[in-house]
Amino acid sequence: MDSGVRAMVDAVDEARRQLRENALPKARDSGRDKVPESEEAVLLAALAGLVEAVVELADAASDRMATGDSRETYVKVARRLRDQPGYLRDDAAAVARRVRGPR
């Protein structure tokens, strides 16, 4: 696989592995202290960045597909996901405002 697909798949697999091995256990650990209010919005912003990277990858990969149907599939994936980071950032801002309280 010298088309660069292996590198893309490996990078996505590594990100998924890191999330499952490092982030999920911490999120699921009910014995840990609650997240400090000042940090509540940080994870939403990080998730927005992650989804943005997925959109960028789908966009870039669409140009590399050999068949029109596959290109269209990747374009649809990017289109479906494109708005999600904005929603996550809006939610992060709302959490930050709520935590900060009225001024």
C-alpha positions in Angstrom: 0.0 0.0 0.0 2.2 2.9 -1.2 -0.6 5.3 -2.0 -0.4 6.9 1.5 -3.5 5.1 2.6 -1.6 3.0 5.1 -0.2 6.1 6.8 -3.7 7.6 7.0 -5.2 4.4 8.4 -2.3 4.0 10.9 -2.7 7.6 12.1 -6.5 7.1 12.6 -5.9 3.7 14.3 -3.3 5.3 16.6 -5.7 8.1 17.6 -8.5 5.7 18.3 -6.1 3.5 20.4 -4.9 6.5 22.4 -8.4 7.6 23.1 -9.5 4.1 24.2 -6.4 3.4 26.3 -5.8 6.8 27.8 -8.8 9.0 27.7 -11.7 6.6 28.1 -10.4 4.9 31.3 -10.1 8.3 32.9 -13.5 9.4 31.8 -15.1 6.1 33.1 -13.2 6.1 36.4 -16.0 6.9 38.8 -13.6 6.9 41.7 -11.9 10.0 40.5 -12.7 13.5 41.7 -15.2 15.5 39.7 -13.8 17.7 36.9 -13.1 21.2 38.2 -15.6 23.7 36.9 -12.8 25.7 35.3 -12.0 22.7 33.1 -15.5 21.6 32.1 -15.4 23.2 28.7 -11.9 22.0 27.8 -12.9 18.5 26.7 -15.7 19.8 24.4 -13.2 22.1 22.7 -10.8 19.2 22.3 -13.5 17.1 20.8 -14.2 19.9 18.3 -10.6 19.9 17.2 -10.7 16.1 16.8 -13.8 16.2 14.6 -12.2 19.1 12.6 -9.2 16.9 11.9 -11.6 14.1 10.7 -13.3 16.5 8.4 -10.0 17.6 7.0 -8.9 14.0 6.4 -12.2 13.1 4.6 -11.9 16.3 2.5 -8.3 15.6 1.5 -9.0 11.9 0.8 -12.0 12.7 -1.4 -9.6 14.2 -4.0 -7.6 11.0 -4.1 -10.4 8.5 -4.8 -10.2 6.8 -8.1 -14.0 6.4 -8.6 -16.6 9.1 -8.6 -18.9 7.2 -6.3 -16.1 6.9 -3.7 -15.2 10.6 -4.0 -18.9 11.5 -3.4 -19.0 9.3 -0.4 -16.0 11.1 1.2 -17.5 14.5 0.3 -20.7 13.4 2.0 -18.9 12.3 5.1 -17.1 15.7 5.3 -20.3 17.5 4.7 -22.2 15.6 7.4 -19.4 16.2 10.0 -18.5 19.8 9.0 -21.0 21.5 11.3 -20.3 19.4 14.4 -17.2 21.2 15.6 -19.1 24.4 15.6 -21.8 22.9 17.7 -19.2 21.5 20.1 -17.5 24.9 20.3 -20.8 26.6 21.0 -21.5 24.1 23.7 -18.0 24.6 25.2 -18.7 28.4 25.2 -22.0 27.9 26.9 -20.5 25.7 29.6 -17.7 28.2 30.1 -20.3 31.0 30.5 -22.4 28.9 32.9 -19.4 28.1 35.0 -18.1 31.7 35.0 -21.6 32.9 36.0 -23.2 36.3 35.6 -20.8 39.2 35.5 
